[in-house]
Amino acid sequence: MQLVRQFSAIAGWLTYYNPLAKQRQYFRTALPTSEHHQFASQVKVESEEFLHRLTHQAREVQPNVWEFSYQSPTVPATIYGLKFQDGLSPEWAYLLLWVERPLVQPQPLLLGLDIVRRSLVLDQQQARHRQQAEQCQQILRRIEHQLRNPLAVIHLYAANLHESLQSEQDRLQADAIQTAVQHLSDHLTELIAGCQRIQVSVERCDVQDLFAEVWQGLQLSAQAKQVHLTLPSQPLHIMADRAQLLQGFENLLSNALSFSPPQGNVNVQWQLFRQEVLITIADQGPGLTPADMQHMFRPYYSNRPQGSGLGLTIARQIVQDHGGKIWADNLPTGGAQFSLVLPRHPPLGVRDA
């Protein structure tokens, strides 16, 4: 459109071969101020025969760049343009302008071509990265399917074995098998969640109920350490993806529980600020080291025993996908506090459930 406006052209076309889609793609634009714009916008340039006819008498002006002009037999105008190669495909790409009189100096169009060519290269590189990411996700889903069932079988057999054994030492070994399998399953879940592209689907969520549900799932570990959870008495409702928030809150509460001392307390608070809510999760553990402050949200960084290093990374991704922010600091009284700001209403780019 910028080139069309710069040359006061009737219309413009860009056509190129997309090697990922394995087909030619087309873009066209026309200025409505021209008396010929309706006709020009209807002209089909998809035909290889038509493109060949356009470039029959093209002349090379740069390596792999040819300029040409073609007098329209139906409208008093000239199709002027360039054919070029973008560097990613052996097929020719075409940048065409329909002008009412031939261009005297092609240099501005050549400068525009450089911008177009770089944009095409960037677009196709991004498309290739997306394709590679999707392929990785397919591989991860296959790995999950291949590992999840055997892990469940091992866990079940270890539980049955524990019940049938008489020796306390043998029972401890069966318990160790169950624990190791559970850790493998948890790490597999976190790995899959961390590599999948998160899609946010919002609904009305009771934050108080979400934290209570997460804590219920952590009861065995909490009871073993006699750690308690404190929640505000006032309810809080926001529009968010319930399943994703459950996962994010679980990662944060599990982290707080892991570092809490015996008979400690995990304190959750929230405050409303216009259209946002501030949620804080504080523990009474040893606090964050300087290395933690710098690397805690990076994938695979962890100083938590048997931690995968993905929990906080996933929590941050979930918060950011909701249009929020998350950070952490040390409390003056000791312990660490994670703070997250979330919008109370769905941000742009998410869909209602």
Secondary structure as GFF3:
##gff-version 3
##sequence-region A 1 353
A	DSSP	alpha_helix	2	6	.	.	.	ID=ss1
A	DSSP	beta_strand	11	18	.	.	.	ID=ss2
A	DSSP	beta_strand	23	30	.	.	.	ID=ss3
A	DSSP	alpha_helix	37	42	.	.	.	ID=ss4
A	DSSP	alpha_helix	48	54	.	.	.	ID=ss5
A	DSSP	beta_strand	59	62	.	.	.	ID=ss6
A	DSSP	beta_strand	65	71	.	.	.	ID=ss7
A	DSSP	beta_strand	78	84	.	.	.	ID=ss8
A	DSSP	beta_strand	93	99	.	.	.	ID=ss9
A	DSSP	alpha_helix	107	164	.	.	.	ID=ss10
A	DSSP	alpha_helix	168	195	.	.	.	ID=ss11
A	DSSP	beta_strand	201	206	.	.	.	ID=ss12
A	DSSP	alpha_helix	207	217	.	.	.	ID=ss13
A	DSSP	alpha_helix	219	225	.	.	.	ID=ss14
A	DSSP	beta_strand	228	230	.	.	.	ID=ss15
A	DSSP	beta_strand	237	240	.	.	.	ID=ss16
A	DSSP	alpha_helix	242	259	.	.	.	ID=ss17
A	DSSP	beta_strand	265	273	.	.	.	ID=ss18
A	DSSP	beta_strand	276	282	.	.	.	ID=ss19
A	DSSP	alpha_helix	290	295	.	.	.	ID=ss20
A	DSSP	alpha_helix	311	321	.	.	.	ID=ss21
A	DSSP	beta_strand	325	330	.	.	.	ID=ss22
A	DSSP	beta_strand	336	343	.	.	.	ID=ss23
A	DSSP	beta_strand	351	352	.	.	.	ID=ss24
###
